[in-house]
């Protein structure tokens, strides 16, 4: 009495886009790759090359912010002189930047 009859609607036309439906998704993946993944991979590669090139006498900054001069280079650890007669051992991965020679003396 109060409920109206439900009639079937005509079937809609199928989407003719095909690949056009996925074009925004493909564009989003491309933007994500070029804006986030590629620069991150490039930075990781540069960091790996920098760590492989570390040698005795290099002046470095660690992730903790300590400045020091490399005294000894091992496979996974390096010895860093952070003051006169004060040497600490740190992991190679803790090196953030290699400074130009003479930077520590100028500070």
C-alpha positions as CSV (number, residue, x, y, z in Angstrom):
1,X,0.0,0.0,0.0
2,X,2.7,2.6,1.0
3,X,5.5,0.8,-0.8
4,X,6.0,1.6,-4.4
5,X,6.8,-1.0,-7.0
6,X,10.5,-1.4,-8.0
7,X,11.0,-1.7,-11.7
8,X,14.3,-2.9,-13.3
9,X,16.3,-0.2,-15.0
10,X,17.7,-0.6,-18.5
11,X,21.3,-1.9,-18.5
12,X,23.9,0.9,-18.9
13,X,26.4,0.9,-21.7
14,X,29.8,-0.7,-20.8
15,X,32.7,1.6,-20.4
16,X,34.5,2.1,-23.7
17,X,37.6,3.6,-22.0
18,X,39.6,0.4,-21.4
19,X,43.1,1.7,-20.7
20,X,41.7,5.2,-20.2
21,X,40.1,4.0,-16.9
22,X,43.6,3.2,-15.6
23,X,45.4,6.2,-16.9
24,X,45.0,8.3,-13.7
25,X,46.4,5.4,-11.6
26,X,49.3,4.9,-14.0
27,X,50.0,8.6,-13.8
28,X,49.9,8.5,-10.0
29,X,52.4,5.6,-9.9
30,X,54.7,7.5,-12.3
31,X,54.7,10.6,-10.2
32,X,55.3,8.6,-7.0
33,X,58.3,6.9,-8.6
34,X,59.9,10.1,-9.9
35,X,59.2,12.2,-6.9
36,X,59.9,9.7,-4.1
37,X,61.6,6.4,-5.0
38,X,64.1,7.6,-7.6
39,X,65.7,10.4,-5.5
40,X,65.8,8.0,-2.5
41,X,67.6,5.4,-4.5
42,X,70.0,7.9,-5.9
43,X,70.8,9.2,-2.3
44,X,71.4,5.6,-1.1
45,X,73.8,5.0,-4.0
46,X,75.7,8.2,-3.2
47,X,75.9,7.2,0.5
48,X,77.3,3.8,-0.4
49,X,80.0,5.2,-2.6
50,X,80.9,7.8,0.1
51,X,81.3,5.1,2.7
52,X,83.4,2.9,0.4
53,X,85.7,5.8,-0.2
54,X,86.4,6.6,3.5
55,X,90.0,6.6,4.3
56,X,92.4,7.6,7.1
57,X,92.6,11.4,7.6
58,X,89.1,12.2,6.3
59,X,87.1,14.7,8.3
60,X,83.5,13.6,8.9
61,X,80.2,14.5,10.6
62,X,78.3,11.6,12.2
63,X,74.5,11.3,12.4
64,X,74.7,12.4,16.0
65,X,76.5,15.6,15.0
66,X,80.0,14.9,16.2
67,X,82.9,16.2,14.1
68,X,86.0,14.1,13.9
69,X,88.9,12.8,11.9
70,X,89.1,9.2,10.7
71,X,92.0,7.4,12.4
72,X,91.3,3.8,11.3
73,X,88.9,2.2,8.8
74,X,87.6,-1.3,9.2
75,X,85.0,-3.3,7.3
76,X,82.0,-2.2,9.4
77,X,83.5,0.2,12.0
78,X,85.8,3.2,11.9
79,X,87.8,4.9,14.6
80,X,87.2,8.6,14.8
81,X,89.3,11.1,16.8
82,X,86.9,13.7,18.2
83,X,89.4,15.5,20.4
84,X,93.1,15.3,21.2
85,X,93.7,11.7,22.5
86,X,90.0,10.9,22.4
87,X,89.1,8.2,19.9
88,X,85.7,6.5,19.5
89,X,84.6,3.6,17.4
90,X,81.4,4.1,15.3
91,X,79.7,2.2,12.6
92,X,80.3,3.3,9.1
93,X,76.6,3.7,8.5
94,X,76.6,6.5,11.2
95,X,78.7,8.8,8.9
96,X,76.5,11.5,7.5
97,X,79.0,13.7,5.5
98,X,82.6,13.8,4.6
99,X,83.9,17.4,5.1
100,X,86.6,19.1,3.1
101,X,90.1,18.9,4.6
102,X,90.8,21.6,7.2
103,X,87.2,22.2,8.2
104,X,87.7,21.1,11.8
105,X,90.6,23.5,12.3
106,X,88.7,26.4,11.0
107,X,85.8,25.9,13.4
